[in-house]
Amino acid sequence: QVQLVESGGGLVQPGGSLRLSCAASRSIFSIPGMNWYRQAPGKQREWVARITNGGRTYYADSVKGRFTISEDNAKNTVYLQMNSLKPEDTAAYFCNAWGTNWWGQGTQVTVSS
């Protein structure tokens, strides 16, 4: 079992940036990968990005070129750098240990002028 805690959300203007963090309660090195998902009001949760324990990264088409997922194994933390934010990026963002039902509580990102 791993506890995941997201942070870093907030209100940002269109075109702005935020960096989300997902802190794990223990080493994530043995986990095959970590995901970020998001869920907007009234919509299904959608996958955003993944980083494998080998360092490979994958992105949804909607965020490719704007978002970057990374990890710091020494800190047991995964990050999501979000640039050029758009109003349609507004959602609650969740991290997930790939292949498990381990989820954080989410952090809200609102993109609005």
C-alpha positions as CSV (number, residue, x, y, z in Angstrom):
1,Q,0.0,0.0,0.0
2,V,1.2,3.5,-0.8
3,Q,-0.4,6.8,0.3
4,L,-0.3,9.5,-2.3
5,V,-0.7,13.2,-1.5
6,E,-1.1,15.8,-4.3
7,S,-0.3,19.5,-3.9
8,G,0.4,22.5,-6.0
9,G,-3.0,23.3,-7.5
10,G,-4.6,26.7,-7.6
11,L,-6.0,29.5,-9.7
12,V,-4.0,30.6,-12.7
13,Q,-4.7,32.8,-15.7
14,P,-4.8,31.3,-19.2
15,G,-1.2,30.9,-20.5
16,G,0.1,30.5,-17.1
17,S,2.0,27.6,-15.4
18,L,1.6,25.4,-12.4
19,R,3.7,22.5,-11.0
20,L,1.8,19.7,-9.3
21,S,3.5,17.3,-6.9
22,C,2.5,13.8,-5.8
23,A,4.3,12.7,-2.7
24,A,4.3,9.0,-1.9
25,S,4.6,7.5,1.5
26,R,7.3,5.1,0.5
27,S,9.7,4.4,-2.4
28,I,8.0,4.3,-5.8
29,F,11.0,2.8,-7.5
30,S,9.4,-0.7,-7.4
31,I,6.1,0.5,-8.9
32,P,6.0,0.1,-12.7
33,G,5.0,3.7,-13.2
34,M,3.0,6.6,-12.0
35,N,0.1,8.4,-13.7
36,W,-1.6,11.7,-13.5
37,Y,-5.3,11.9,-14.2
38,R,-7.8,14.7,-14.2
39,Q,-11.5,15.1,-13.8
40,A,-13.6,18.1,-14.7
41,P,-17.0,18.7,-13.3
42,G,-19.6,16.5,-15.0
43,K,-17.0,14.6,-17.0
44,Q,-15.3,11.3,-16.7
45,R,-11.8,11.0,-15.2
46,E,-9.2,11.1,-18.0
47,W,-5.6,10.0,-18.2
48,V,-3.1,12.8,-18.6
49,A,0.4,11.5,-18.3
50,R,2.6,8.5,-17.2
51,I,6.2,8.0,-16.2
52,T,7.5,4.5,-16.0
53,N,10.1,3.3,-13.5
54,G,12.5,3.3,-16.5
55,G,11.9,7.0,-17.0
56,R,9.8,6.8,-20.2
57,T,7.1,9.3,-20.4
58,Y,3.7,9.3,-22.2
59,Y,1.1,12.0,-22.6
60,A,-2.5,12.5,-23.7
61,D,-2.7,14.3,-27.0
62,S,-4.5,17.2,-25.3
63,V,-1.5,18.1,-23.1
64,K,1.4,16.9,-25.3
65,G,4.0,19.7,-25.7
66,R,2.6,21.7,-22.7
67,F,2.8,19.3,-19.8
68,T,5.9,17.5,-18.5
69,I,5.9,14.6,-16.0
70,S,9.0,13.9,-14.0
71,E,10.0,12.1,-10.8
72,D,12.5,12.5,-8.0
73,N,13.0,9.0,-6.5
74,A,15.1,10.4,-3.6
75,K,12.0,12.3,-2.5
76,N,9.4,9.7,-3.6
77,T,7.7,12.4,-5.5
78,V,6.3,12.7,-9.0
79,Y,5.7,16.1,-10.6
80,L,3.5,17.5,-13.4
81,Q,4.8,20.7,-14.9
82,M,1.9,22.4,-16.7
83,N,2.6,25.3,-19.1
84,S,0.5,27.3,-21.5
85,L,-2.6,26.4,-19.4
86,K,-6.0,26.7,-21.0
87,P,-9.4,27.0,-19.4
88,E,-10.2,23.5,-20.6
89,D,-7.4,22.2,-18.3
90,T,-9.5,23.2,-15.3
91,A,-10.1,20.0,-13.3
92,A,-9.2,18.1,-10.2
93,Y,-5.8,16.4,-10.8
94,F,-5.1,13.0,-9.2
95,C,-2.0,10.9,-9.1
96,N,-2.2,7.1,-9.3
97,A,0.3,4.2,-9.0
98,W,0.0,2.5,-12.4
99,G,-1.7,-0.9,-12.2
100,T,-3.1,-0.3,-8.7
101,N,-6.1,1.3,-7.0
102,W,-3.8,3.7,-5.1
103,W,-5.0,7.2,-5.6
104,G,-4.4,10.5,-4.0
105,Q,-7.1,12.9,-2.8
106,G,-6.6,15.3,-5.7
107,T,-5.7,18.9,-6.1
108,Q,-7.8,21.5,-7.9
109,V,-6.5,23.4,-10.9
110,T,-8.6,26.3,-12.2
111,V,-7.6,28.2,-15.3
112,S,-9.5,31.4,-15.6
113,S,-9.1,35.1,-16.2
